């Protein structure tokens, strides 16, 4: 214990007991009683003292389990500390403590000069280090259409200014907002399961447009930077499956205010496909069901949809983008048409006559040739 200001200790102060060792340096004890010793037990501890000031301190007699360090505390052990530290002189400790301890003191510290000062700013390390693809300013865009996935998500962040909330960025209310505690900070939306996101819309609160000067969209699961820019708005990127996506504000003018951090899922090819099983796909001319012969008889899972077993079906327009319609009954991408017994063609038969002439038994839909 060092550079502490102890005042009005009525019964006891630093209690070293049960074999403990206390290093007590450059403290200021004021208007107190029995500031150091072993109390409330007969299992004694030890201490090393140096540079302390005892201002109007009283000491009681040693008796039973009450063993103060006496009116003139001296060291009865030595303590080795495996790091270095700076000590202020004990006579300036009350002033230093009053300027640095408690709320609204600006996190000031003293380096042993008895002069409190603000610490130098530091940038906390991030792991893993994101790979920044460079600015991708969206430019003038219209708000995206579709379902805002953030409305059903949770939210958290690095810090928030008084009176703001992380949840305000996904409540669908443009009149509420989140602000970081300083000029920079981050806010995230998160889901309980993996969700595909390919577009975000950063909406600033009314009266703060343009306050955000630099930002990044980060896949919180991997640390990868999905997009970055210098103005708020709509930004698109490759469809990514994730559980948490983060908006990191890296530069701003004034206090940035984010009203909504909207997220959307848009498939990379064409309009969104239906993930649920629609009606079976049928050929537009024949009306026959279409089946894909390869991929083990299964359709590929549409992008943006969760993987699933069994055969998936899509609309005929989507089917044409994969393979042009071909004649049913070939092996070029479609299963042959199943034959019913009522329409099955009869096999030709050989004649057993000596002339070895052939005859054909007509099927239900054929006409016999004249001999």
N, C-alpha and C positions, 0 to 999 in steps of 0.2 A: 504494500500500500504506500503510495507516495503522492505528494502535492494535493492532499485532501484537507478541507477545512471542517473540523469537528467542533460543534458548538452545542452547549446545553445537553451533554450526555449525563443523565441523572443517576444511573446505576453502574453501567460498565460500557466500555468501548470495544476495542479490538480484543477478541477472545481467542487466544491460541491454546488449544487443548488436545488431549488424546494423541500426543506425539507430533502435532503439527509444528511447522516452522513458519514464522511470519517475518517478512522483511519490511520494516517500517522506516521510511525515509522522507525527510523534508515535509512533514505534515504540521498543521497548525491546530493545536488543541486549545479550546477557549471555553471558560466558564463551565467546566465539566468535572466529573468524578470517576476515578479508576478507569482511565482511558486505555490502559493496556494491561494484560495479565491473563491468568487462567481462572475462569469463573464457572460456577454451577457444576463442578466435577472435581474429583481428586486426581484425575488423569491429566497431568501437566503437559503443556506445550512449551515451546521455546521461541525466542525472537532475536532479531538483529536490528538495532536501532541506530539512526544517524541523522543529524541535522534537524531534529524536530523542535518545535517551540511549544512549551506548556504554559499557557497564559491563564492564570487563576484556576489551576487544576488542583483538586484535593484528592487524597488517597486514604483508603480505609486500612485497618489492620488486617494482617493475614490470619485467617481462622477457618478451619474446616475446608470446604470446597471454594472458599473465596481467597484467591491469591493474586493480588494486584502486583504490578511490576515495581512497586515502592515509589517513594517520592522522587527518586532519582533513577529512572530506568536505564539500565545498562544491558549490553548484548550478552546473551548466554549461549549463542550458537552463531554459525555463519551460513549464509544462503547464497548460492550461485545462480545467477540468472543467465540463460543462454541467448540473450539478445541485448542490444544497447538501447538506451533511452535517455532523454534529456530531462534534467531536474531544474525546476524553478527554485529559487531560494525560499525557505519557509516563511520569511517575513512578508513576502509579496503574494503568498498563496491566497489569502482572503480576497484580495483585489482581483487576481486572475480567475478564481472560481466564480466570483460574482459576474464577471464579464463573459464567461464561456459556458457555464452550466445552466440548463433550463431551456425553455422554449423561446423562440424569436431572438436568438443570439447569433444567428448567421453561421452556426457550426464553427465558430472561431476556436483556435487552438493556440497553445504557447509552446515555443521550442526551447525553453530554458532561459529566455531573455527577460522574463516577467512582462512581456508585451504581447497580449493576444493579437492574433492576426487571422485573416481568412485563409483557408487552405487553398493550394493551387488546384485548379480543375483537373480532373482525371477522366479518362474515357475507359469504362469497364470493358474487358475483353469479351468477345462473343465467340461461341463455339457451337457448330462449326462456322468458319468464316464464309459468308455468302459470296458467291460469284456474281458480280454486278454486270448485267448485259449492256449497260449504258442507258442513257435517257431514252425513253419512248413516249414523248409527249403525245397525248391523244389528239390534240387539236380540237377545233369546234366539232362537237358531236351532239346528237340528240340522245335523250335518255333511253337506255335499253328497254326492250319489252320482255315480257316473260315474268316468271316468278322470282321475287327477291328472296334468295335462300337465307339471307341474314335474319329474316323475320322469325324463323323457327330455330335460331341458333342461340348459344350463350355468348358472353363477352367478358374479356378481361383486358389488362394492359399493364404498362410500366408505371404510370403515375396518372393522377387526375387532379385538376384544379378544384378548389373549394366550390361546392355547389353544382358540380358536374358529375356525370356517371358514365361508366363504360357502356351500360345498357342503353344509353340514349342513342348510340350509333346504329341500333338495330330495332328501334321501336316503331319505325314508320312515321315518326312525328318530326317534321322539319323544324319545329320551334324549340326542341330540346337538343342539347349538344354535349359533346365531350371535349375537354381541353386538357393538355398535359400540364403538369405542375410548373414547367418551364417553357422555353421556346421550342424544345424538341421532346419527343416521346413516341410511344407506340400504343395502339389499341388493336385488339384481335377479336374475331368472331370464330366460334368453334362449334363443332357438332359431335354427337356421340358416336357416329360411325362415319366412314370415309364418304366424302361428298365431292362430286366433280364440279369444278369451278373453272370458267374460262373468261370471265369478264367481271370487272368491278366498276362501281360508280362512287366516287368520293364527292360528297355534297357538303360544301361549307355552309355554316349557319349564316343567316341574314346579317348583313353589316360587317362580315369578316371575309368576304370574297377576295382572293388574292393574297391572304395572309400566309398560306402554305407556299413555300418557295422551292422545296425539294422533298421528295418522298420516294419510298420503295414499297412494293408489295412482296412479301416474303412467305414462302411455304414454311410454316413454323415446324412442320414435321421433319424437314430435311435441311432447312436453312437456305435453300435456293431462292435467289431473287427472281421473281416472275415478271416484274415490270418495274419501271421507275420513271420519274418525270419531275417537272418543275411547276406544274399547275394542276389543280384539282380537276376532276372530270371523269369521263369514261375511258377505261383502258382495257384492251383485250390481250390475251396471251393464249398459249397452247393449253388445251383442256387438261387439267391436273386434278387427280384424285387426292384429297387431303382431309384431315380432321380439323385443322386450325390454320387460318390465314391471317396475316398480320399487316397492318398499315403502319409503317414507320416514318414519322416526320423527321427529316434530318436537317431542315433549315426552315425558318419562318421569319416573318416580320410582324412584330407585335405578338399577340396571343392567338395561336391558331384555334379554330373552333370547327369541329367536324359534326355536322348534324346527322348524316347518315353514311354508313359504310356498307353499301349494297353489293351483293354478290349474285352472280347469275351463271347458269350452265347453258352453253350453246354448243351444239355438236359441230365438229369441224367440217362435215360434208352435208350440205343441204339443210333442210328444216329438221327439227328434233324428231327422232323416231319414237314410236310408241314402245315403251318397255313392257307393258302388259301384253298378253296374247290377244290379238284381234281375231277377226274371222279368218278362216283359211284363205290362202291365196289361190285364185283360180285363173285359168287362161281366159283372156277377154273374148276369144272367138268360140272356143269349144266348151268353156265352162268347166273343164276338168281341173282337179286339184294339181298344183305344181309341187314337186318335191325335188330337192337338190340331191344329186346322186353322190356327190363327194362329201368330205367333212363328216363322215360317219352318219350321213343322213340328217345333219343338224345345220341350221342356219348359223352364221357367225353372230355373236352377240353385238347388237348395234352399239356404236360409241356412246358413252355416257350412261349406259345401262349396266346394272350389276350382272356379273356372270351368272349363268343359270344352266341347269341341265335340261335335257329334252330338246325337242324341236321348237325353234322360234319361228314365227312367220312375220312377214312384212307386207307392205302394200305392193300392188303390182308396179306402180311407178318406181318404187325403190328397187324392185326386182329388175327392171329394165336397165337401171344404172349399173348393175353387176354383170348381167349377161343378156344379150338380145334374145328374144323368144326364138326357139328353134322347134323343129318339127317334133311333136310328141311321138315317142316310140323309138327314138334314137338314143345313143349313149353319150350325147353331147350336153350333159348338164341336167337332164331331167329323167326321172324314172319312167319306164314304159307304161303305157296305159294298161291297167289290169283288165283281163278279158273275162266276161261272164260266160257261163255255159250256154246261154241262149244265143249268143252271137259268135261262138267259137267256130272258126273255119275248120271244115273237115279235111282230114289228110287225104291226099290222092291215093288211089289203089291201082295195082297192076292187073292187067287182064291175064288170065291163064290160058287163053286160046293159043293155038299153034301158030297164028299169024303174028303173035307178040304185039298186037295192037293195044294201045292204051285208052282207057276211058276215065273220065273224071266224074265223080259224084258231086253234083252242084250243092253249094251251101244254101242256107236259108235265103240269102240275099242275092244269089247268082242265077243266071239263066243258062240252061243246057244248050250246047252248041248243036246245030243240025249235023247229022252224019253225012 
